[in-house]
Amino acid sequence: MARDYYTILGVSRDASDKDVRQAYRRLARKYHPDVNGRDKGAEEKFKEINAAYEVISDPEKRKKYDQFGDNWRYADKFAGAGGATRGQPFSWRTTTPGGAPFDMDDLGNAGFGSIINDLLTGRRRGGYRTVTRGMPVEVPVELSLEEAYSGVTRIVQMPAAVAGQGRRLEVKIPPGVDTGSRIHVPAGEEADLYLVVTVRPHQRFTRKGADLHLELPVPLVDAILGGEQEVQTLRSKVVLAIPKESQNGQAFRLRNQGMPRLGDPASTGDLLVTLKVVLPTNLSEKERQLFQELSRSRGGRSARS
């Protein structure tokens, strides 16, 4: 008996679509052939996970599966009294080695359930074999923020469970993708392939949609007296004019210096620069006296030397 699809994905029957996606992605990364090499067990597990996800991720298929279990594919045929088929017979067709068409009607009623199972799993019976239909397959892809900004070409290996030996495809990932983006890759009749993107966190920029956020360290003197600071964006270097008496945490918006929008690379977000005022250390005696004088002039108590 086939394993329960919910058990394969490790989710409950009332799991949300989000829970199902997260479970699938976690398992797909763990058992992906690119990670496990020639491990046949992992390859079979990966194939099993994809088969389960194809059904549970589709609301209509999931509804049929919940009602009919392993026979969900024939839900429409079982809709009659007691599960008996009505109307037109099954129209499943395959081809004999000699090319002659073969209908389910030719099977009669003997061994019906067993024969159905053989056909769906691709096993041979009396010289016949089914034509496997492609199914949605997700392949995780990890990018840097710079690659997501400019777009990138990657060589992606089709999962061995789908393409036999796992042929390679050159795919173009467009500018503006973000974590969670799904990029459809034409892969012929073998499978419906999607790249699921993860963009790695950046050491300087924080991304929120098409906007980027950056903390800019600024000397106290420049914050008080005003000045200019060079800002490195993903595209180039720009000069930010800092007004006099700028405050710690004050933000400045640099138009069109953010990320391109997916599907519309000519349109870009903004870069929001937040000032982080850096207090001076290791003051000289003269500098300390100047701060004391400033404190007295503003009505404060000067610290002792």
Steps between C-alpha positions, in 0.01 A plus 500: 500500500627845412607723789272781605599827328459700820732262680758529221503880536486484878192722532154455649190468287388849599838656414484838326636557149792688656582208731489261205737718293744539786502126571556422132788744463669368812475138382592585139823662614581202723438229240589685179721282271753782468556476875493122534690397187411148387317400816209300358310517826511880499404504132192288565413712802531815288268351238251403772508852649431660160210266434346585837550874454346497153173383655494673840605840357210500254168585675285296260726193504536525877123500543471185289788335685341573837182330381628210289858444619722320248211489251469881488584499127172320431284717726286618211438141391414391855249779552212263425323256732735312728800600294376322187605663175241656275493655157800455275765243593850599602690653211853428624717407204854379462696338220624149442861443397373469144325833511140373515265698729381326812183591691397423857189341352721218370582396856152389595428479873758242600767637733376855443652660810835327452520595135414862578779507755749355252406757240539792739836387633640434154548123551470264206219249468494273198735727303313824562642812664347836577624834382602698809351845513713793624414652834596824678847484650659772713877547506643732768743770381700728729617845383692792640327838518728623220390212277135572580562863408656442159356161404719198440540196278524167677552141395229292666493123504164338449423257783600146409157380607351709220756499221664161541870584519419862587575719201622857550319816399632853465243732654482878528379634833357850445590809703284574802436147632456467875487218751196290411494597130411205272654512153345272239755323283387344168624144529314321222256222577714347773381728777356835595810646663506795739800664665423604857724792588666580831696825521774489762506776767742782416760630743413866433155525341162391632235441237130576532327438170669715238647737761840460663594627845849595614651632825766764432755578775552878520751686722342720765665810353339439157162441661525831688669721242381328183714331239509244224523121519566255218244220479569176313177375338457176308537698179769762571628753751294809580567798726248572775481860626447497877320811629614685811373366833395164352374259763597144578250270325401763246423340161564626148339354187716454191259461210539210256799354686317189617416167334343462154142381510449145376346508154567873463878551536474859377314582821708494819445555869685745721792485742420625849813612684476528879766704679687331782686779679835378630616665824869585520737307727856551621447877529798726533511747791413786266202309358377420849522870596300592190222261600505640853467850361212384279332346804532822702375714212186285475430522873632157594754393756849460370660172590810497711826464314 
